[in-house]
Amino acid sequence: EPGWLLVRLPSGESGYVQAGDVRLSEAAAPAPRLTGPELVAQARRFLGLPYLWGGMTPWGVDCSGFVAAVYRSGGRILPRDADLQFEDPQARAVEPAALEPGDLVFFGHPSVSHVGLYAGEGRFVHATTHERPVVQESRLDEPHWRELYRGARRPR
C-alpha cells in the first residue's frame, strides 16, 4: 500500500514499516558518520533510559554500552568497556580547553570506570547510577565529576 515498505525481518519473515520511518540506502554503502553535534543529539534521545550494568538495549544501558551504541549509530565502532575506550590507540587525547561535542570524557578513581559523551558548554551525557540510575546530562564542574575526572579522548 502507499506509504508502506515491505521488509525482511531477521527471522526471515516479511513485515511492513512506514516509509517515513526508514531511510533507504544501498546495502554496500558505508554507514553514515555522524558529526559531534549529531552524536550529542542522538545521545540525548536516550535521556531517562534506565541504567543497567552491562546493558546495551532499549531496556537499559551502562555508561560504556551507551557511548558505544551512540557511536555505532554514527558509523563508528568503539571498544565495549570504559577503560578500553580510554586506552584505545585509535582515539586522540584531548585537553579540557579543547573539548568538542562528541568527545568522550572519562572518570574514575584510581582507574577509569566511567565514560560520558561531551555535549558542549561544560556538559556531558552519560548513563550513571549517581543520584538517579538513568541516562542523564551532567556538568563537568559538579564536585562529584570534577573529583573523578581522568581525561578525554576523541575517537577517529
Wavefront OBJ file of the C-alpha trace (Angstrom):
o trace
v 0.000 0.000 0.000
v 1.146 3.585 -0.478
v 3.340 4.838 2.362
v 4.450 1.350 3.452
v 7.561 -0.664 2.607
v 7.905 -4.441 2.594
v 10.939 -5.523 4.645
v 12.565 -8.808 5.520
v 12.941 -9.359 9.270
v 15.984 -11.040 10.871
v 13.825 -14.147 11.355
v 13.349 -14.353 7.568
v 9.689 -13.386 7.779
v 8.286 -10.378 5.931
v 6.838 -7.285 7.545
v 5.886 -3.699 6.752
v 7.218 -0.360 8.002
v 6.017 3.130 7.272
v 8.127 4.675 4.539
v 8.723 7.812 6.625
v 10.343 5.763 9.392
v 13.259 4.497 7.306
v 15.970 5.802 5.054
v 16.778 3.629 2.047
v 20.423 3.076 1.190
v 22.470 0.624 -0.800
v 23.401 -2.440 1.231
v 27.086 -1.981 0.374
v 27.081 1.733 1.189
v 29.146 2.693 4.252
v 27.209 3.680 7.342
v 26.812 7.444 7.698
v 29.344 9.051 10.051
v 27.611 11.466 12.373
v 29.318 14.705 13.375
v 29.976 15.547 17.038
v 26.783 17.638 17.396
v 24.788 14.879 15.669
v 26.216 12.318 18.122
v 25.128 14.562 21.008
v 21.620 14.856 19.549
v 21.498 11.070 19.228
v 22.724 10.646 22.829
v 20.047 12.999 24.149
v 17.370 10.771 22.643
v 18.290 8.277 25.395
v 17.749 10.693 28.318
v 15.790 8.932 31.060
v 16.602 5.398 29.834
v 17.309 3.203 32.891
v 20.855 2.352 33.886
v 21.533 -1.378 33.567
v 25.002 -2.739 34.269
v 26.227 -4.460 31.098
v 23.209 -3.153 29.182
v 23.154 -2.150 25.536
v 19.436 -2.482 24.841
v 16.249 -0.368 24.940
v 15.640 -1.804 28.447
v 18.789 -0.225 29.834
v 22.409 0.714 29.248
v 25.567 1.151 31.250
v 27.972 4.008 30.606
v 30.267 2.352 28.089
v 27.444 0.459 26.391
v 25.586 3.739 25.982
v 28.596 5.524 24.450
v 29.388 2.540 22.205
v 25.771 2.386 20.986
v 25.651 6.117 20.208
v 28.916 5.917 18.277
v 27.814 2.733 16.477
v 24.670 4.553 15.312
v 27.045 7.188 13.942
v 29.025 4.706 11.879
v 31.951 4.125 14.252
v 32.834 1.101 16.362
v 34.321 1.663 19.834
v 35.655 -0.857 22.340
v 32.916 -2.032 24.731
v 34.303 -1.003 28.132
v 35.192 2.445 29.517
v 38.804 1.568 30.344
v 39.329 0.135 26.851
v 37.705 3.203 25.275
v 40.111 5.387 27.281
v 43.131 3.325 26.195
v 42.008 2.947 22.555
v 45.030 3.742 20.346
v 42.617 4.990 17.661
v 41.423 7.792 19.973
v 43.341 11.029 20.473
v 43.801 12.615 23.911
v 42.029 15.977 24.251
v 42.798 18.727 26.756
v 39.795 20.144 28.670
v 40.050 23.528 26.913
v 39.869 21.798 23.510
v 36.801 19.623 24.186
v 34.284 19.445 21.342
v 30.785 17.932 21.227
v 31.076 14.191 20.700
v 34.368 13.772 22.584
v 34.460 11.106 25.279
v 35.059 12.174 28.885
v 36.354 9.664 31.424
v 36.099 9.339 35.187
v 37.203 7.012 37.984
v 39.459 6.522 40.959
v 42.050 5.109 40.880
v 41.398 3.803 37.343
v 38.897 4.707 34.617
v 35.497 3.217 35.378
v 33.030 5.667 33.788
v 32.567 7.419 30.442
v 30.240 10.023 29.003
v 29.761 11.968 25.788
v 30.750 15.640 25.906
v 27.788 17.791 24.847
v 29.399 21.245 24.867
v 29.275 24.159 27.314
v 30.739 22.032 30.112
v 28.011 19.375 29.933
v 28.094 15.649 29.183
v 25.514 12.911 28.609
v 26.045 9.579 30.355
v 24.434 6.509 31.879
v 25.097 6.561 35.612
v 23.812 5.442 38.978
v 24.921 8.727 40.594
v 21.867 10.489 42.117
v 19.423 8.629 39.850
v 20.076 5.493 37.755
v 19.288 6.748 34.229
v 20.891 8.324 31.196
v 21.225 11.952 32.196
v 23.069 15.159 31.434
v 25.535 16.482 33.995
v 28.107 19.255 34.337
v 31.840 18.568 34.343
v 32.287 21.169 37.074
v 29.989 19.396 39.550
v 32.183 18.434 42.542
v 31.480 14.697 42.145
v 32.561 14.602 38.493
v 35.387 17.145 38.829
v 36.989 14.973 41.533
v 36.758 11.814 39.401
v 37.740 13.334 36.021
v 40.545 11.376 34.307
v 40.714 12.856 30.795
v 39.094 12.986 27.399
v 39.518 11.252 24.050
v 38.365 11.974 20.513
v 37.629 8.732 18.631
v 38.518 8.649 14.949
l 1 2 3 4 5 6 7 8 9 10 11 12 13 14 15 16 17 18 19 20 21 22 23 24 25 26 27 28 29 30 31 32 33 34 35 36 37 38 39 40 41 42 43 44 45 46 47 48 49 50 51 52 53 54 55 56 57 58 59 60 61 62 63 64 65 66 67 68 69 70 71 72 73 74 75 76 77 78 79 80 81 82 83 84 85 86 87 88 89 90 91 92 93 94 95 96 97 98 99 100 101 102 103 104 105 106 107 108 109 110 111 112 113 114 115 116 117 118 119 120 121 122 123 124 125 126 127 128 129 130 131 132 133 134 135 136 137 138 139 140 141 142 143 144 145 146 147 148 149 150 151 152 153 154 155 156
